[in-house]
Amino acid sequence: ILDICNFRHHKKKSKKRRLVCTYHPLKKPLTIRTPMRSWQTTMIGSPPSTTPIVDWEAPFLFVKFNCMILQSYNFLELKLRFGVILHFGGAYQWRNMLYRTELGHKYNEKRLFPLTTQLITPIDGKKIGKREGGSIWLNKEKLSEYDYWQFWRNTSDADVVRFLKLFTELPLERIGELENLSGADINRAKIILADEATALLHGSECLDAIHQTIESMFTKSKKNSSAQNTDSLPRIFVSATQMEGENGGVRFVDLFLELKLATSKKDAKRLIAGGGARIGDVKITDELATLTASDFEGVTEVTLKAGKKRAGVVELK
């Protein structure tokens, strides 16, 4: 429902192009002209709907003017089709959400309400869920329990106590005790935050595997590397045929990308060039290097590492 609008260009027989919104489950495209009939054009450019964008010095595209119109029509249709009367959004969207209720009122749908909340941001001001390696997904098919746990484990010192209050169900008395930690001891609070937040989403059953993975991969000596627990790490599969292909294996750049340890091939190459890419404990230095059958050395899986805390498994079928 939240992503019900997809923008595309619709080409008619007259070869004229116009911006439309493909609104499922409608069979024919909805032109922006439909809700525009009940819209006051003076509302589109009125502050503060445009002022924040100007203040950010960001490009102000034509589609941004249309966005509030299409979102408003979206709200109206959700009410007519599904009985939705309440829309949630960030505080920076409050003016646009007022416009959504205004359009509904013009269509005699009086009981439409917006509810905005202040955005929760870390100390650096970025939105929660955004990171250099990609978005933080709640679906474990898109982001493993291990990576989700690591996201909370990497919380900055200044945010730990606040996030414990917001994203866990720990008693305030217990959080007050953790608030007194300082120096290296604050890492204990970060682990508790990661455990509690991950357990709320994925269940506490996954925590044992995550802790075993951390223990075996990052705290034990290399002598115990054969006993590493990788159950909680993201995993992909390769076949013996791929290992013996005409390229002599599968390029590490492609594997890092598929494991979501890099956001693009360029990012993966940058990781290798910076010395942050490893296979097991061996640094990968060549951007064109490939994973071959000899890298498995009688085992069925190998671990690729991106930096100190991110890793994934490549398993041979």
C-alpha positions as CSV (number, residue, x, y, z in Angstrom):
1,I,0.0,0.0,0.0
2,L,2.8,2.4,0.8
3,D,4.5,1.9,-2.5
4,I,1.3,1.7,-4.5
5,C,2.4,4.4,-7.0
6,N,5.0,3.6,-9.7
7,F,6.0,6.3,-12.1
8,R,6.6,5.6,-15.7
9,H,6.0,7.1,-19.1
10,H,2.9,6.1,-21.1
11,K,3.2,6.2,-24.9
12,K,0.0,6.7,-26.8
13,K,-0.7,6.1,-30.5
14,S,-0.3,9.8,-31.1
15,K,3.3,9.4,-29.9
16,K,2.8,12.1,-27.2
17,R,4.4,11.3,-23.9
18,R,2.8,12.2,-20.6
19,L,3.6,11.5,-17.0
20,V,1.2,9.0,-15.5
21,C,0.8,6.9,-12.4
22,T,0.3,3.2,-12.8
23,Y,-2.1,2.7,-9.9
24,H,-2.8,-1.0,-9.1
25,P,-5.3,-2.6,-9.5
26,L,-6.6,0.0,-12.0
27,K,-6.3,-1.4,-15.5
28,K,-5.8,1.9,-17.3
29,P,-3.3,4.6,-16.3
30,L,-4.3,7.4,-14.1
31,T,-3.2,10.8,-15.4
32,I,-2.1,13.5,-13.0
33,R,-5.0,15.6,-14.4
34,T,-7.6,13.5,-12.4
35,P,-6.8,14.8,-8.9
36,M,-5.6,18.1,-10.3
37,R,-9.1,19.2,-11.0
38,S,-9.8,19.6,-7.3
39,W,-6.4,21.1,-6.5
40,Q,-5.4,24.7,-5.9
41,T,-2.2,25.4,-7.8
42,T,-1.2,28.0,-5.2
43,M,-0.9,25.2,-2.6
44,I,1.8,23.4,-4.6
45,G,4.6,25.9,-4.2
46,S,3.5,27.4,-0.9
47,P,6.0,27.1,2.0
48,P,6.9,25.1,3.9
49,S,6.3,22.4,1.4
50,T,9.1,23.7,-0.8
51,T,11.2,25.7,1.6
52,P,13.0,22.8,3.2
53,I,14.0,21.5,-0.2
54,V,15.4,24.9,-1.1
55,D,17.2,25.1,2.2
56,W,18.8,21.7,1.4
57,E,20.1,23.1,-1.9
58,A,18.8,20.0,-3.6
59,P,17.5,19.9,-7.2
60,F,13.8,20.6,-7.2
61,L,12.4,18.5,-10.0
62,F,9.0,18.9,-11.7
63,V,8.0,15.5,-10.4
64,K,8.3,16.8,-6.8
65,F,5.5,19.2,-7.4
66,N,3.4,16.3,-8.7
67,C,4.4,14.0,-5.9
68,M,2.1,15.6,-3.3
69,I,-0.8,15.5,-5.7
70,L,-0.3,11.8,-6.4
71,Q,0.2,11.0,-2.8
72,S,-3.0,12.8,-1.9
73,Y,-4.9,10.9,-4.5
74,N,-3.3,7.7,-3.2
75,F,-4.7,8.5,0.3
76,L,-8.1,9.1,-1.1
77,E,-8.2,5.8,-3.0
78,L,-7.0,3.9,0.1
79,K,-10.0,5.4,1.9
80,L,-12.5,4.5,-0.9
81,R,-11.1,1.0,-1.5
82,F,-9.9,-0.2,1.9
83,G,-11.4,2.2,4.5
84,V,-8.0,3.7,5.5
85,I,-8.6,6.9,7.4
86,L,-5.1,7.4,9.1
87,H,-1.7,8.1,7.5
88,F,1.5,8.0,9.4
89,G,4.6,9.9,8.3
90,G,7.7,11.8,9.4
91,A,7.4,15.3,10.8
92,Y,9.1,16.7,7.7
93,Q,6.1,15.5,5.7
94,W,3.4,17.2,7.7
95,R,2.4,19.8,5.1
96,N,2.1,17.2,2.3
97,M,0.0,15.0,4.7
98,L,-2.4,17.9,5.3
99,Y,-2.8,18.3,1.6
100,R,-3.8,14.6,1.5
101,T,-6.6,15.1,3.9
102,E,-7.6,18.3,2.1
103,L,-8.1,16.5,-1.2
104,G,-10.3,13.9,0.6
105,H,-12.4,16.6,2.1
106,K,-13.1,18.0,-1.4
107,Y,-14.4,14.6,-2.3
108,N,-16.7,14.6,0.7
109,E,-14.5,12.1,2.6
110,K,-14.4,14.1,5.9
111,R,-12.9,11.4,8.2
112,L,-9.3,11.5,7.0
113,F,-6.4,12.1,9.4
114,P,-2.6,12.6,9.3
115,L,-0.3,11.7,12.1
116,T,3.3,12.7,12.0
117,T,6.2,11.8,14.4
118,Q,9.6,13.3,14.8
119,L,12.3,11.3,12.9
120,I,14.6,9.3,15.1
121,T,18.2,10.0,14.0
122,P,21.6,9.0,15.4
123,I,24.1,11.6,16.6
124,D,25.3,12.1,13.0
125,G,21.8,13.2,11.8
126,K,21.3,10.4,9.3
127,K,18.1,8.5,9.0
128,I,17.8,5.2,10.9
129,G,18.2,2.3,8.5
130,K,20.6,4.0,6.1
131,R,24.2,2.9,5.9
132,E,27.0,2.9,3.4
133,G,26.5,-0.8,2.6
134,G,22.9,-0.4,1.9
135,S,19.5,-0.2,3.6
136,I,18.7,-2.1,6.8
137,W,15.9,-4.5,5.9
138,L,13.6,-6.2,8.4
139,N,13.1,-9.2,6.1
140,K,15.8,-11.7,6.8
141,E,15.7,-12.7,3.1
142,K,17.1,-9.3,2.3
143,L,19.3,-8.9,5.4
144,S,20.6,-11.7,7.6
145,E,20.0,-11.8,11.3
146,Y,23.8,-11.5,11.7
147,D,24.0,-8.2,9.7
148,Y,20.9,-6.9,11.5
149,W,22.6,-7.6,14.8
150,Q,25.8,-6.0,13.6
151,F,23.9,-2.8,12.7
152,W,22.8,-2.3,16.3
153,R,26.2,-3.5,17.7
154,N,27.9,-0.6,15.7
155,T,25.7,2.1,17.4
156,S,27.8,5.1,18.4
157,D,28.5,5.5,22.1
158,A,26.3,8.7,22.3
159,D,23.2,6.8,21.0
160,V,23.3,3.6,23.0
161,V,21.2,4.6,26.0
162,R,18.7,6.5,23.9
163,F,18.3,3.5,21.5
164,L,17.9,1.1,24.4
165,K,15.0,3.1,25.6
166,L,13.4,3.4,22.1
167,F,14.1,0.0,20.5
168,T,14.1,-2.5,23.4
169,E,11.7,-3.6,26.2
170,L,14.3,-3.4,28.9
171,P,13.2,-1.9,32.2
172,L,14.3,1.7,32.7
173,E,16.1,0.6,35.9
174,R,18.3,-1.8,33.9
175,I,19.0,0.8,31.2
176,G,19.9,3.3,34.0
177,E,22.6,0.8,35.2
178,L,24.0,0.5,31.6
179,E,24.0,4.3,31.4
180,N,26.8,4.5,33.9
181,L,29.1,2.4,31.8
182,S,32.0,4.2,30.1
183,G,35.1,3.6,28.0
184,A,35.4,0.0,26.7
185,D,32.7,-1.2,29.1
186,I,30.0,0.6,26.9
187,N,30.5,-2.2,24.4
188,R,28.5,-4.4,26.8
189,A,25.6,-2.0,26.4
190,K,25.9,-2.2,22.7
191,I,25.8,-6.0,22.7
192,I,22.7,-5.9,24.9
193,L,21.1,-3.4,22.5
194,A,21.9,-5.7,19.5
195,D,20.6,-8.8,21.3
196,E,17.3,-7.1,22.4
197,A,16.6,-5.5,19.1
198,T,17.4,-8.6,17.1
199,A,15.3,-10.8,19.4
200,L,12.3,-8.6,19.0
201,L,12.4,-8.9,15.3
202,H,13.8,-12.4,14.6
203,G,13.3,-14.2,17.9
204,S,15.9,-15.0,20.6
205,E,16.6,-18.4,19.0
206,C,19.0,-16.8,16.5
207,L,21.2,-15.2,19.1
208,D,23.2,-18.3,20.0
209,A,24.3,-18.8,16.4
210,I,25.2,-15.1,16.1
211,H,27.3,-15.2,19.3
212,Q,29.0,-18.4,18.2
213,T,29.9,-16.8,14.9
214,I,31.3,-13.7,16.6
215,E,33.3,-15.8,19.0
216,S,34.7,-18.2,16.5
217,M,35.5,-15.6,13.8
218,F,36.7,-12.6,15.7
219,T,37.9,-13.6,19.2
220,K,39.6,-17.0,18.7
221,S,43.0,-17.6,17.4
222,K,43.8,-18.7,13.9
223,K,44.5,-22.2,15.2
224,N,40.8,-22.6,15.9
225,S,39.7,-21.2,12.5
226,S,38.6,-24.7,11.4
227,A,36.0,-24.7,14.1
228,Q,34.3,-21.4,13.0
229,N,30.6,-21.3,13.3
230,T,29.1,-19.7,10.2
231,D,25.4,-20.6,10.5
232,S,24.2,-17.1,11.0
233,L,26.2,-15.6,8.1
234,P,24.7,-14.8,4.7
235,R,25.3,-17.7,2.3
236,I,25.5,-18.2,-1.4
237,F,26.2,-21.4,-3.4
238,V,28.5,-22.1,-6.3
239,S,28.8,-25.3,-8.4
240,A,31.9,-27.3,-9.4
241,T,31.1,-26.3,-13.0
242,Q,31.5,-22.6,-12.1
243,M,34.9,-23.4,-10.4
244,E,36.1,-25.0,-13.6
245,G,34.6,-22.4,-16.0
246,E,36.5,-20.7,-18.8
247,N,37.3,-17.8,-16.5
248,G,39.0,-20.2,-14.0
249,G,36.4,-19.6,-11.3
250,V,34.2,-16.9,-10.0
251,R,35.5,-13.4,-9.5
252,F,35.7,-12.2,-5.9
253,V,34.1,-8.9,-7.0
254,D,31.0,-10.7,-8.1
255,L,30.9,-12.8,-4.9
256,F,31.1,-9.8,-2.6
257,L,28.3,-8.2,-4.5
258,E,26.1,-11.2,-4.4
259,L,26.7,-11.6,-0.6
260,K,25.7,-7.9,-0.2
261,L,29.1,-7.2,1.3
262,A,29.5,-4.5,-1.3
263,T,26.8,-2.3,-3.0
264,S,28.4,-2.4,-6.4
265,K,31.3,-3.9,-8.3
266,K,33.1,-0.6,-8.0
267,D,32.6,-0.7,-4.2
268,A,33.9,-4.3,-4.1
269,K,37.0,-3.3,-6.1
270,R,37.5,-0.4,-3.7
271,L,37.3,-2.8,-0.8
272,I,39.9,-5.0,-2.3
273,A,42.2,-2.1,-3.2
274,G,41.9,-0.8,0.4
275,G,43.0,-4.1,1.9
276,G,39.6,-4.9,3.6
277,A,38.7,-8.0,1.6
278,R,39.8,-11.4,2.8
279,I,39.1,-15.1,2.1
280,G,39.4,-16.6,5.5
281,D,42.4,-14.9,7.0
282,V,44.2,-14.3,3.6
283,K,44.0,-10.8,2.2
284,I,42.7,-10.5,-1.4
285,T,45.0,-8.1,-3.3
286,D,44.0,-8.5,-7.0
287,E,40.7,-7.0,-8.2
288,L,40.6,-9.6,-10.9
289,A,41.2,-12.6,-8.7
290,T,38.8,-15.5,-8.8
291,L,37.6,-18.1,-6.3
292,T,38.6,-21.5,-7.6
293,A,38.3,-25.1,-6.5
294,S,41.7,-25.0,-4.9
295,D,40.5,-22.4,-2.4
296,F,38.2,-25.0,-0.8
297,E,41.1,-27.4,0.0
298,G,38.8,-30.3,0.8
299,V,36.2,-28.3,2.6
300,T,32.7,-27.4,1.3
301,E,32.7,-23.7,2.2
302,V,34.9,-20.6,2.5
303,T,34.3,-17.3,4.3
304,L,34.7,-14.0,2.7
305,K,35.3,-11.0,5.0
306,A,34.7,-7.3,4.3
307,G,36.4,-5.3,7.0
308,K,36.5,-6.5,10.6
309,K,32.9,-7.3,11.2
310,R,31.1,-8.2,8.0
311,A,31.4,-11.6,6.4
312,G,29.6,-14.1,4.2
313,V,29.9,-17.8,3.2
314,V,30.4,-19.3,-0.2
315,E,29.4,-22.9,-0.2
316,L,30.4,-25.5,-2.9
317,K,27.5,-27.6,-4.0
